[in-house]
Amino acid sequence: MNPSNVAGQAADHREFAKQLHAELAVPTSPDESDRYARWRNTRYATEEEQIAADAQLMAELNGSGWNRFGWPAEVGGLGGDVRHRAVLYEELAAAGLAIPQPTLLLETLGPPLVKFAPALAADLLPRALAGAEWWGQGFSEPEAGSDLASLRTRAVRDGDHYVVSGQKLWTSHGDTASRYVCLVRTGTPESRHRGLSMIVIDRDLPGVTVRPIAIASGRNKLAEVYFDEVRVGVDRLVGTENGGWAVATYLLQFERSVYAWQSAATAFGRFRALVDAAKQNSQADGLVSRIGALYADLVTLRARSAATLRRLADGAPVGPEASIDKIALARVEIGLYDLAAELHGTDFLFGDSAEMNEWRDEWWYSRSATILGGSAEVQRTILADHVLGLPKETVR
Ligand SMILES: Cc1cc2nc3c(=O)[nH]c(=O)nc-3n(C[C@H](O)[C@H](O)[C@H](O)COP(=O)(O)OP(=O)(O)OC[C@H]3O[C@@H](n4cnc5c(N)ncnc54)[C@H](O)[C@@H]3O)c2cc1C
């Protein structure tokens, strides 16, 4: 255990930030080795290599205790709250260390496990924090995305097991994940959100088949996951049978808040790279005011996201206003990578350097910013209905 004064840092996220900043900084003395050197500003050509390296960084941070702050002691944490985790992501990105991909879903799936399935969380979360495994979120299906309550994957109780059959689609990190936290139907087909349950399904169970989906960049970012009469123990239920919607609603608060914060921290890191490139690129002249506008968008996103995180840390509901953060994030991501494409011009299209490959991969992924985690149209409807209180649109 490296961090000094653990209790003090758990009580005060500012002290934690100070210590962590020093921990992640590049050593200034030539006598000191940089224990994070292998992850600093490093990028891997395939998704599988990238996520394996990310997992090793998690193991490193876990061994020294740094990524255990912000999680309760019952699940292997060192105390503190979500602000400690936010500080970790911020400091990692600022130090040129990519935010480990497994943490994106850990931040969405971990909190509901801690709240609704504490025994399961005590078993699984320490492994996830140590980078020994990561999880996929099995919500979307071919006929159920925006309208999640129409999902059809069924779980039928048989003694102390559920027998699960159906298909999940667009599962991020699904190809390399060890487990899937799935929303399944335990009620009648017409029961909509009242007949859903949340359940953890291990990938290595008989009847689970996973097919990777490569996105346009060629990286296996997603997967489709099939369940063919998979027997899952009832102890894998998160919350109560048919109580899955309450778990999903709780989960969504983290997806809306911490994910946006992590993505903003990454975007800030990439913005700094864009500015450095612009300083040396004659084509940047015509882009200066757009770079300034992008910076304003980034700062706006960060301010919004910080306010949402504060609500979460105070135990207040995140609420429908978090849809603003989601829309702001999509605007930043699309704007950032469009600008990078323009700045690098033909190099962006044809260059084969690691740098250009990275910008291109990110540009492709950023196209999904208005879809993943709830489409932009649906977010705007939430704002119109629940924040502005506008009358419902008449369907013609
Ligand atoms: C990169 C990426 C990663 C993802 N990762 C995951 C994951 O890990 N786990 C997971 O479960 N899912 C994941 N998804 C799926 C994602 O949540 C869905 O794609 C999203 O919710 C939209 O659902 P859909 O694709 O079925 O589109 P649909 O719901 O069919 O929507 C199609 C179009 O209709 C519009 N539309 C739909 N309903 C309305 C409405 N009521 N009002 C106005 N417009 C509407 C939408 O805005 C969209 O433009 C991921 C998706 C992407 C692209």
The ligand as a Gaussian input file, in Angstrom:
#p B3LYP/6-31G(d) Opt

LIG

0 1
 C      -20.587000       2.694000     -29.748000
 C      -21.818000       2.142000     -29.059000
 C      -21.681000       1.475000     -27.840000
 C      -22.798000       0.915000     -27.222000
 N      -22.623000       0.192000     -26.061000
 C      -23.693000      -0.426000     -25.510000
 C      -23.524000      -1.286000     -24.362000
 O      -22.420000      -1.471000     -23.847000
 N      -24.618000      -1.916000     -23.868000
 C      -25.863000      -1.741000     -24.402000
 O      -26.807000      -2.313000     -23.878000
 N      -26.058000      -0.951000     -25.488000
 C      -25.005000      -0.303000     -26.056000
 N      -25.179000       0.486000     -27.177000
 C      -26.501000       0.588000     -27.764000
 C      -27.165000       1.957000     -27.566000
 O      -27.589000       2.104000     -26.222000
 C      -28.347000       2.044000     -28.563000
 O      -27.788000       2.043000     -29.866000
 C      -29.168000       3.288000     -28.351000
 O      -29.872000       3.231000     -27.132000
 C      -30.185000       3.494000     -29.510000
 O      -30.912000       2.329000     -29.708000
 P      -31.023000       1.668000     -31.159000
 O      -29.660000       1.517000     -31.738000
 O      -31.859000       0.429000     -31.032000
 O      -31.781000       2.735000     -32.060000
 P      -33.347000       3.013000     -32.064000
 O      -33.856000       3.070000     -30.673000
 O      -33.984000       2.057000     -32.999000
 O      -33.385000       4.469000     -32.668000
 C      -33.226000       4.710000     -34.072000
 C      -33.436000       6.203000     -34.326000
 O      -34.755000       6.589000     -33.903000
 C      -34.695000       7.639000     -32.962000
 N      -35.705000       7.453000     -31.923000
 C      -36.014000       6.298000     -31.293000
 N      -36.988000       6.508000     -30.374000
 C      -37.266000       7.829000     -30.417000
 C      -38.181000       8.666000     -29.700000
 N      -38.964000       8.180000     -28.750000
 N      -38.214000       9.995000     -30.022000
 C      -37.398000      10.510000     -30.984000
 N      -36.518000       9.748000     -31.692000
 C      -36.452000       8.444000     -31.419000
 C      -33.304000       7.557000     -32.345000
 O      -32.882000       8.811000     -31.881000
 C      -32.469000       7.083000     -33.528000
 O      -32.095000       8.182000     -34.310000
 C      -24.084000       1.062000     -27.808000
 C      -24.225000       1.765000     -29.017000
 C      -23.113000       2.288000     -29.641000
 C      -23.289000       3.013000     -30.957000

